Amino acid sequence: MPELRVGVAILTMGTRPTELDALLASVARQSVVAQRIVVVGNGTPLPEFDKTVTPVELAENLGVAGGRNVALAQLVALGDVDVVVDLDDDGLLVDDQVFARIRELFTADARLGIAGFRIADETGYTARRHVPRLRAGDPMRGGLVTGFLGGGHALSSAMLEEIGGWPEDFFFTHEETDLAWRALDAGWKIRYCPELLLQHPRTSPARHAVYYRMTARNRVWLARRHLPALLIPIYLGVWTLLTLARTRSVAGLRAWAAGFTEGVRTPCGRRKAMRWRTVRRMTRLGRPPVI
């Protein structure tokens, strides 16, 4: 059986050139050499890279989802990549065996669709929101889950060919959940693998000005696209209550309300409600699609 080939996709807006250079150096140090490395300049020109990197400059920022689809087109279209690894441009692979472990994981399980990385800062701290399960006290506990982190993950090319790529209209936030729900409904597995470490500075998603609006809009779109009709009001009700309890910014709440309204009123894309057996599977994994 031929060894699985790993491709790497990195998005950048050109604001972190030092960190991007360090990330590319850590990719180059991997014991398993990447078949292809694509760096997408999301609305920004790119510097000169060595010949191992394929640069793609976009005239405008297509968002996380759109930029990643551009990278996928470069990586998957030629048919020479079996697993796509997405990495944030300010991340760092501190271990040179990450790609080797990814190859082992996907070789051992033909139905593994997504392997999620553990995200930790330079002190080794992993925030609770970066552990893709409700009981997030132990970030070193791996296993099957229902979601994954956008900053570092590996995707099966076979899975992507079956379910499609990223939801471009989402632009930013919850694009991972959309992909995860489609993967689970198609029978693929998602595994949280804490041994796959991406070192990443400690940040808050709310640092982005559009965070509150797009978070609300995209949650509504998620529900409308994927949930059985009975679960849509439950899911949105739970998240509305949590948002009201957690958000301390009046401006943030106003932006959230505007995004929620936008999500209700605007087209959400193709609706394909997940099967009830997928709901039961997610519930058995500890996270029913209402939380």
Sequence and secondary structure as in RCSB ss.txt:
>XXXX:A:sequence
MPELRVGVAILTMGTRPTELDALLASVARQSVVAQRIVVVGNGTPLPEFDKTVTPVELAENLGVAGGRNVALAQL
VALGDVDVVVDLDDDGLLVDDQVFARIRELFTADARLGIAGFRIADETGYTARRHVPRLRAGDPMRGGLVTGFLG
GGHALSSAMLEEIGGWPEDFFFTHEETDLAWRALDAGWKIRYCPELLLQHPRTSPARHAVYYRMTARNRVWLARR
HLPALLIPIYLGVWTLLTLARTRSVAGLRAWAAGFTEGVRTPCGRRKAMRWRTVRRMTRLGRPPVI
>XXXX:A:secstr
     EEEEEEE SS HHHHHHHHHHHHT SS  SEEEEEETTS      TTEEEEE SS  HHHHHHHHHHHHH
HTTS  SEEEEEETT B   TTHHHHHHHHHHH TTEEEEEEEEE TTS   GGGSSSS  S TT  EE S   S
SEEEEEHHHHHHH S  GGG SSSHHHHHHHHHHHTT EEEEEEEEEEE     GGGSTTHHHHHHHHHHHHHHH
HS GGGHHHHHHHHHHHHHHH   HHHHHHHHHHHHHHHHS         HHHHHHHHHTT  TT 
